[in-house]
């Protein structure tokens, strides 16, 4: 049984990654429906949170159904990170997660996200300060290092464990590597197999299918996996991975009726959380993923990109379901 502190996660947990503009409460809900074991909020600016910025505070929302849930914060100032962690703790999540992995230039330029990998002593000091400031378990998500010359994750993981984190998730790329470069899991395996490590080590990077999940599990000994882009329009991936790991067989892909049903649940919750206009407009980024691979879908996608009301989308989804069920 894998545990983060005293939180049981099962024998081999599959986690949903924190993803900006993706892993909001509506998306997390449908991923939980299909077996995501742990989920995290979109990353939240510590400065925005302590200033009560609406966008940052809104990201603290979560449903009881989502537990165990972690709130992920990022920032460059230690005092602000401490205050943000305490603010987040008041919403009663299960975990506080620190983002040391975001590669976005404007975040890195301030020394936040993966930018802090240029200052490991500060990274350790910040982590220790957050751990001491809250009563909840603190976890960390980070990368192998800043660049190819500074892949220091084995030492970093030890030092962060020593100041009190309860789990670490490692993305198998450096800050400077692009997503098109395959993730390197070698060092993730070294962290897990380091005899000094006694907290869960989760691997992240290119977990995009049941087969890839089994490969990483079997070859690197990690305690669980974190799924990011493999979940886009594909909340079923958690069910599929777990089935494949247990039975060594692939589940059939969800049919058109299930895709319509789940995308509608996702959209409906988005509308409830964001309001109708914003919920419908911001959902446009999901349509291509939900119906990826369907022939002749382009005209339907264009219609979905044009409509602005929930009822119009519902009508179109019925049309899509009927069209493909007739083929």
N, C-alpha and C positions, 0 to 999 in steps of 0.2 A: 504494500500500500504506500503510494507516494503522498507525502503530506507537506504543505507549506506551514511551518510552525505546527499548530494543532488542527489544521484544516485538511480533512481527508479528500483526496482527488481521484482515487481509484488506482488501478494497477499501472496504467500507462496513460496519463491524461493528454488530451489534445486541446490546446489552448487557442483562442482567437486573439490575434495580434491587435494592439491598439493602432488604428489607422485614421489619420486625419481625414475628415469628410466622408468616411466610410463606416467606421465602427461606432455609430451613434446608437441610441437605445432601440429604435426600430430594427436595425440590422442585427444587433446583438440578440434581439428577441427571436428572430427566425433561426439564427445559428444555434441558440440554446434549444430550440425545438428539435434540432437534429443532433444534439449530444455534445456541444462544446462544453468542456469541463470547467474552464476558467475563462473569464473575459475581462477586458480592460476598456476603460473609457478612451475616447480620443485624447491625445495628449493636451494637457491644460497648462497654460502659461502661469507660472507662479506670480508674476507681476500682475497679470490680469485678474487673477483670483483674489489677491489681497486688496486689490482696488475695487472689488465688486463689479468688474466689467461684465456686462450682461452675457456676452458670448462665452466667457470663461465659466461663469456660474452655471449657465444652462447645461454645460457639459457634465456637471456633477449629477445630473438626473440619472436614475436607474430604477428598474423594477425589481421587486423581491424575487420574481421568477428567474432573474439573471444570476443569482448568487451561485457560487462565490464570485464576487466582482471586485476588481481592483481599480482604483482611481490613479491615473498616471499623470504626474506633474513634471515640468521641465523648467529650467531657468539657470542663470549664471551666478546669481547672488545667494550666498548661503543663508543669510538672514531671511530673505524673501522665500526661499525654499522651505525653511523651517515653518514660517508662518502659513505658507500655502498647505503644507502637510497637515498642520493643526486645523486649518479651515476645512480641508477635505475630510479629516477624521470625524468632524461633527456631523457629517451626513451618514455616518455609520456604514461605510463599505466594509469589506472583509480584509482588504489589503491596501497599502499605499505602494505604488510603483514609481520608480525614478527613471526617467527617460535619459539615457546616456547614448542613444543610438541614432537620433534623427539626423540625417545628412543634409537637410535643407540649408542652403548657403546663409540665409539671413539669421537662422538660428545658430549655426556654427560660428558665424562671425562674431557673435556676442560671447562665445565660449560656453554655450549651452548645447544640449543634445550631444552629438558625437564630437562637438568642438572641445568638450572638456577632456577628451582623450589626449589632448596636447598638454594637459596639466594633471597628471595622475595624483600628485599629493593633494591638490584641491578636490579632486573627485572623491578621494577617500575621506577627506575632512568634511565635505558636504554630506556624504552618505552617513557618516557617523553622527553628524548633527541632526539629521532627519530621524534616524533610528532612535536617538535619545529623546526626541521631541514628541513622539507619538507612542501610543500603547498598542497600535496595530502592527502586524508583521509588515516589514518593508522588503520589497523585492526590487530588482534592478534589471533593466533591459539595455544591452549594450552591443558593441561590435568587437571584432578581433583586435582592433587598434585603429589609429588614425590613418596610417598608410602602410605600404608593404615593408617599410623599414622599421616600423614600430608596432608589430603585432605582439602586444604585451599582455594578452588576455589571461594567460595562465597565472601570471603574477597578480594582475588586477583582480581576478576572481578570488584568489586567496586573501588579498588585502580587504576586499569588500566583505567577505565572509567574516574576517576577523573583527570588523567593526559592527557586525550584527545583522547583516541581511539574511533573510530566510530562504531565498531562492534567487537564481540568476538565469536569465534567458539571453542567449548569445546568438546574434545574427552572424552568419558565416561570411561576412565581407568586411573590409575596412571602410572607413568613411569615404575614401577617395574612389573606391571601386564602384562601377556602374552596375545596375541590375542585370545587364546582359551578360556579365561575367559570372560563370557558375559559382555558387557559394562554395567556400572551402570549409569542410566540416572537420578537417584533420585536427585543428586546434580546439574545436569544441570537444572532440573526443579526448584530447589531452587534459582539458579541464576536468571532464567527468572522471577520468581515470587517475587523476592526481590523488594520491592517498591522503593528502591533507584536506580534501574537500569532503564535507559531510552534509551539505545542503543540496536540494534538487537542482539539477542542471538541465535546462530545457534548450533544445536546438531550434533554430529558425533560419529560413533561407531555402527557397526552392522546394518547399513542401507543398506540391501542387497536385498531388494525386495519391491514391492509395499505394501504388507501387513505389513512389518516391518515399512515402512515409515508412514503408517496410524496410527499404534500403537503409535509411538513416537510423532507424531503430536497431536493425541487426548489426550494423557496422560500426556504430559510434557509442553505443551503450548509454545514451542519454535517458533521463528519467521521464521525458515526455517531449512532445513536439508543439511548436507554435505555427499556426497557419495564418498567412497574410493574404497575398493576392490570389492564392488558390481558392479563397472563399468568395471572390467577387461573383455575384450572381449565382453562387453555388453553395448555399448553406448546407446542402446535402453532403458536402465533403466530409463532415465530421462523422456522420453515419457510415459513409462509404469506407473511410479509413478504419474505423473500429471493426467493421464487418470483415474487411480484408485481413487485418492483423489477427483476427480470431479464427477465421475460416479459410484463409488463403484463396478466396474466390471473390470476384468482382460483382457487386450488385449492379443490376441493370440501371441505366441512366433514367432519371425521372422523366415521365412522359409529359406531353404538352399540358394535360389537365392539371398535373401536380405543379408544373412550372407556373401556370396561370394562377392557381390557388395560392401558392406561397408568395409569389410576387405581389398579389393583391393584398395579402395579409401585411406584407412589408410596407406596401404603399399606404394602406389604411392607417397603420400605426405612425407612419411618417406625417400624414396629414393631421392626425390627432396631436402629434407632438410639435409640429412646426406651423400648423395652419394650412388651409387648403392650397392656396396659390404657391407658397414657398415649398410645401411638401411635394406637390406635383412637379414643379419646375426642377427642383433639386434631385428628384428621382430619375430624371432623364438619363443620368450617367449609368444607371443600372440596367436599362432595357437590353442593350446589346449583349451584356453578360448573361442575363437570364435566358435569352433565346439564342445563344451562340450556337452556330452550326446548323440552324434550321434553314432549309433552302427557301428562296424567294421571300425572305423576311424583310428585306430592305424597304418595301413600300409600307409595311406595318410599322417599322421603326420610325420612318419619317412622320407618319401620322401621330405616333406616340410622342414625338419630339415637338409636335405642333400644338397639341391640345393643352388646355390649361385648367380644366375642371376634373374633379374626381369622377363624376358620373360619366364624362366622355371617355376617360381611361377605362373604366369598368366595362363600358359598351365595346370598346376596342378589344379588350382582353377576351370577351366572349366571342367576338368575331374571329380572333386569332385561334382560340381553342377549337371553334367549329371548323375553321378552314383546315387545320392540320389533322383533326380527327376524321375528316372526310377523305383524306389522301390515302 
